[in-house]
Amino acid sequence: MKLAWTRERVNFEGKYWAANDLVVLPAPRQQPHPPLLLAANSDETFAYAAGQGLGVIGTTLSQPIPRLVDRLREFKAATPDSAPAHPQPSHVSISFFVAESREKAHRIAGRNWRHDDIVNTVLDSTASTVGTTRHSFTSGVGGWATWDFEEALRNCIYDDPAGCVERLQSLQQQLPGMGQCILEFNRRGRIPSEQIKESMRLFAEKVMPRLA
């Protein structure tokens, strides 16, 4: 499959379309189109996704749980009555790590939350490409990058298997509109891959069966 972009048109397998008229290649033929999910960090994106007939992915890194409850309510309220049922309406992403003991989980996950990572930047016009009212999710300015490890523990799940089951069940109860929970095992990428694999194995064997 060969794809070539020019300033004014797109060459896709010998056929040309105006670039302004085509942003997805190849264009989906499935009707209705495949389910689409929009990642939402700012408050207003949840209602916007619902109004567009899209599913939504929220994260506790930019919307801690009490706020995420409100965002999912807003998402549900903004969904048009005439909209067809979405097969994947709302997902929630959370930073997660499970180990044999709570102490070990904190010790390993804590590598991704160093004191010198903490951002104390005052928001200005450079904090986000979309203005001063929203933080930059990439850098975490105004959000998770301002947290120390104690704050991270309130918004993330780093625990032993029993603790992870309890926290995930609590999350499910607090967020009744959550379709799926997406677990991010290595937020800043400092945990070695072997330890991540071990955590995933422990999750599959000790946590997931108790959530079924």
N, C-alpha and C positions, 0 to 999 in steps of 0.2 A: 504494500500500500504506500503510495507516494503522495505526499502533501506538500505543495509549494505555495507560499504566500507572496503576493505582489502588493503594491500600494493600493490598487483599486479592485483587484479580483483574486479569486482563489482557484488554483488548478488542482482538482481532485480527480485522479484517474482519468485525465483527459477532458473533464467537464469543468465549465467555468460558472461561477456564481459571483454576484457582487458581494464583496466582503461585508458591507454594511447590512446585508440581508441574511447573512448566515454566520452564526457564531458557534454552532455545534456540527461537527463533521464525523461521520455522515449524519444527516438529519434522521431522527428516529421515525420509524414507520409505524410503530405500535400505537394503537388508539384504544383507550386513552394513553397518553405518553407514559413512560416508566415512572414509578414513584420518585419524586425528587425531595431531597432534604436540604434545608438551608441552615448552616451554622449560625447561631445567634449569640452575640455577646452583649450588645446594647439592648436596653429595655424595649425600644420601639420595634426591633426586628422580629420579635415573637408575633405580634399582631400583624405585621406586614406579611410574614410567611403564611399565616392563616388566610389572610385576604387573597393571597395569590394561589391558594390551593396547594401549598407546599407543606411537607412535614418540617419539623424543626429539631435541631440539636442544640441543647443548652449545656453549659458547663458550670460546675460549682467554682471554677477558678475565676470567672467573671461575674457569676450570679450565685453567691452563697445561698445555701438551702432556703432560708426564710424568704429571700427575694425570688428564688426560683419557683417557689410555690405560687407567688403572685404572677410571675411571668407565664406559667403554664395555664393559670386561670384566664389570663388575658388572651392567650393563644386560643383556648377553647371558646371564649366569648366572641372572638373575632372571626371564627370559622363560619362562613355563610351557611344558613340552613339548607340551601339548595346544593351545597357542595357535596360531591360523592364522598363516601367514606374513604378516608385515606388509610392504606394498609399499614403505614408506619407513621402515625401522627406526631409523636414527640419522643425524643431520646434525650438521655442525660449522660454527660461525660463526667467522670470523676477520677482524680489522681488516686491510685490504689497500689498497695503492696501488702502481700501476706507472707509471714514467716512463721517458724515453729513457735515463737514466743513474741509477745508484744514488745519486749525490750529489743529483741533482734530486729523486728520490723522497723522500729523507730531508729535504731542505729544505722541500718542500711538506707532507709528512705531519707534519713536526715542528711545524707551526702548531697542531696539535691536542694537543700535549704540552708546554705551557708550564711553566716551573718554578713559577710561582705558582699552577698548577692542583693541585699536589701536596697531598694531604690527609694530615695527620699526626694525625688524630683518634684518640684512644684509644677503642676500642669501649665503648659503654655502652648503657643501655636505649633511647636515642634513635637508635642507629645503624641499627636495623632494626625494622620493624613486627612481626617475628616473634621478637624476642628478641636476646640478646647473643651467641649462638653462630653467627649468620650475618650476613654483611655485607649492606649495602643495595646491590643491583645498580644501582639507579637512580643513586645518588650515587657508587657505587664505593668507599664507605668500607670499608677492609679488603681491597680488591682493586685493580682497575686504576687507580683515582684516586690510589693511593699511589705509582704508578710514575713515574720520570723517563723521558726518551726512550730512554735506553740499555736500560732494562728493557722498554719497549714494543717495541724492536727484537727482543728475544728471544722475544716472545710474539705478535708481529704480523708481517705481511709487507709491507715497503716496499722496493721494489727495481726494477732494470731488468728487461726481459722475461726474459732468461736466468736471472737470480737468482730471479725469481718462479716460473719453471718448476721450477727445482731445489728450492725450498722447498715448493712444492705437491706435487711428486712425493715428497719426503721425508715430508710430512704424510700422504700416502696410504699410504706404507709403514708408518709408525708407528701409524696408526689403521686397521687392516684392516677394522674394522666400520663405517667411515664410508661411508654411502650417498651423500651429497652434501656439498659444501663451499659454504657461503654466504659470500660476500665482502661485507664492509661497507666501503665506500670513504671514509666521512667520519664517523668516530666522534663527534667533538664538533661537527661541522658548520661548521668554520671555513674549509674549502677552497672557493673559488668554484666555482659550478656548471660553468663552462666548463672548468676544469681537471679536474673530476670526469668530465665527458663525454669529454675527451681521454684520460684514463686508461682509461675503459671501452672506448673505441675501440682503444687500444693493446692492452688485454687481449684483445679479440675477434680482433684481427689477428695479434698476435705471441705471445700466451701460450696461449690456448685451443686453437688447432690442434695445438700440441705436446703437449697433454694428452689428446687424443682417442684 
